[in-house]
Each structure stands twice: as C-alpha cells, then as structure tokens.
Amino acid sequence: MKNAEEWYRKGRSLERIEQYEEALAAYEQALLLNKNHVDALFSKGFVLRKLNRYEDSLAAFTTASVITPNDPDIWYYIGRNLVKANRPKDALAAFDTGLRLTPQDNDFWYGKADALVKMGHFNEALTYFDKSLELKPDDDRSWNDRGLVLFHLQRYEEALASCEMAILLDEEYPMYWNNKGLTLSALGNFSSALDAHEKATNLDADYAAAWHAKGVALYKLDRFDEALTAYDVAINIDPDVAITWTKKGDALKQLDRDDEALQAYEIALNLNPSDAGAWYSKGVILGTHGQYDEALLALEKALQINSKSPHAWNNFGAALNSLNRPEEALAALDMALSLDPELIPAQHNRAGALKQLGRLDEALAVCNSVLELFPDFEPTSKRRQEILEIMNRKMNLDKTIN
C-alpha cells in the first residue's frame, strides 16, 4: 500500500511522460490519503489545465491557496483559470494578490494584461504588456499579445514591430507568423502577408486559421482559384467555422460559380445565422439572377444584423428599384449615401429611383455628378441617355399639345 507521498511521486513521473489522465488518478489517490498535500493539489490543478478542465483546475488551486496562501504560483494559476472561465475581473484580483507576493514577476503583469484584453480594455492592457516586457524583454508571449492589442487599436505599424519581435524570439511558432500576416494585410501589404501565412502553414499544416487567412490574402491579390483551395483546406481541418464558408462563397462568386457560392453561404448561415456578410453576398447573387424578392429578404437580414453597411443599403435599394418600389428604394439609397457619400453605385441607383418617380431633373443632375467623376461609367451614361430621351419625348409631347 503506497502512502500519499508515493502516489504523488508516481503522479509526477506520469505527468513527465504526458500521461495526464493516469497522473491525475495518482494525485487523486494521494489526496484521498492526505487532503492537505499541497504539492498534490498543485499538480492536480496543473494536470487538469493540460486536460482543458479549467473549472476543476480552478477548484484544485483554490483549495491549495487556503493551505498555502503565500505561494505566488498558486495565485498565478488561479488567475489563468479565471481568465479561461471568462471571469477576468476575478482574475485581476488573483494576479494582484500574486503581485503583492512577488512584484517583479512578469507573469503576473502578463496575466493582468491578458485579463484586461478579455474585458476590452486595450489601452490599459498595453500598459501591462509593456511592464511585463520591462521585466522580461525576451518574453515572446508578451510581444505577440502586445501586437494583437495594437492591432485592435489600429496601430498597425507598431503591431507589426511587436509581431517581428515575437518571431525573432521564437521563429518556429506558427501563430506568430499568422498574426504578422494579419497585420500586414491590415497595412494593405497582401503579398508579404501571404508569405507570412505560408510560413505559418508550413510550420503547422493543420492550422485552420492560417489557411483561412492565406485564402483572404490570395483573394485580395485576385488569385481566386488559389484562395478557394486555401479555404477548402481550412474547411477540411475545421468545417464548423462559418466565416470560412462565407469567404469560400465569395471566391466562388468571383469565379462565376454562383450556384456553388449560394450553397457555401447556406452552410455559413446554418453555422451562424448572424453572419451579415453571408446574408449580404447571398442577396447580391440572388439580385444578379433576377430573384429580387428573395434578394430583398436576404439583404434585409443583413441590415438587421449590420445597419451600418452602405453596400447592403445600396443593394437593398437596387432590389426595390427592380421591384418597382422607387420610394422605398430612394429611402434605402439615401441611407447608403449617408453612410458613404462617395458610393458611386448608390448614386447610380438613386438616379434610377428618381427616374421611376418621374423626378427627371433630379435624376439627370445625379447622373451628371457621377459622370463628372467617372466619365466612362457606362451604366450611368446609359441611364443619363434614357432620361434625356424621356425628357425630349415629354417636351415634344408638350409642344404637340400646345
């Protein structure tokens, strides 16, 4: 019969060879014999984290903290588990307790920053990442996550510099390359972004998010066939990510494979009915094929989710125009132009609504303003000619009557 210490040592041996379930069972045996064996409690909590059982891990570390309240490592893991449990305010309190015990330990400053990120307090989080790096300049985690915070703050050049530092410290970590690629895309440098995402997928061929991001970069470079291939790889790895199905649909749409694109959007919407992009793109394709009622329903869904999309309002107005509902179309197009006054398709469609309403002078003025900026924009040029012909016929009719 083993005693508590022997069970604990057995657990440690199993943990070292990554047999975590067996290690957990050994720690449980140790604690049955001595419930206050703090090393067994600590190791139990650690193994439970490895098994992604964060609530159970939190319980183990919390029990350990009652026995040895001055052990900073215990408070660190309490904080980390609270972040995983989406309790960032409680995590901050745990990290503060740890900092009172060891104020120069950068892990606690990193932990506080991570909790603040979860709360959306990006500027404050940045301060704590900087403190973490002041204490440990070679902490690649802090450089990477600092870059993500700067990305959220739209400080892309600084974010890129942080990503570069993380990679300099650990060039074999695929996430760092992927984050660099996302930042380069935000800066409009899609070719370099593609190189970074390819580095990430070379390091980890099963990294679905990197394949997705690679697809986005290829799409931005108008390499739609290759983008489609990248999206398909991402979907094969993780078929339950709605946005990847939406992006696949967008690539298929660019390749004039509209039926397949609609199928991709349907899968995206089954996975996430709140995907405004999928509703929008579905509506655009339906409108292109003359299915205006169905297009209107899809675009209405998109606008219920995101009422700030000028393109959705424009296409909504265009569908209403096609259904001979010009007053409603005009209201939708005015909304589009209030969000983006330079959206030329909305101005063009607005001229169409005014034409349907018989407000020909206003329609002509809109066409003229569009053609001043884009004299070769054929749809508006054609619409202007139609309006002029109507005005001429009306003028001739008035002369005949008089």
DAGI-V524416 format. One record per helix or strand. SS is the DSSP state (H for helix, E for strand). FROM is the first residue (numbers start at 1). LEN is the number of residues. If there is no record, write none. Layout:
BEGIN
ss=[SS:SS]
from=[FROM:FROM]
len=[LEN:LEN]
END
This chain:
BEGIN
ss=[H:H:H:H:H:H:H:H:H:H:H:H:H:H:H:H:H:H:H:H:H:H:H]
from=[4:20:38:54:72:88:106:122:140:156:174:190:208:224:242:258:276:292:310:326:344:360:378]
len=[13:14:13:14:13:14:13:14:13:14:13:14:13:14:13:14:13:14:13:14:13:14:24]
END
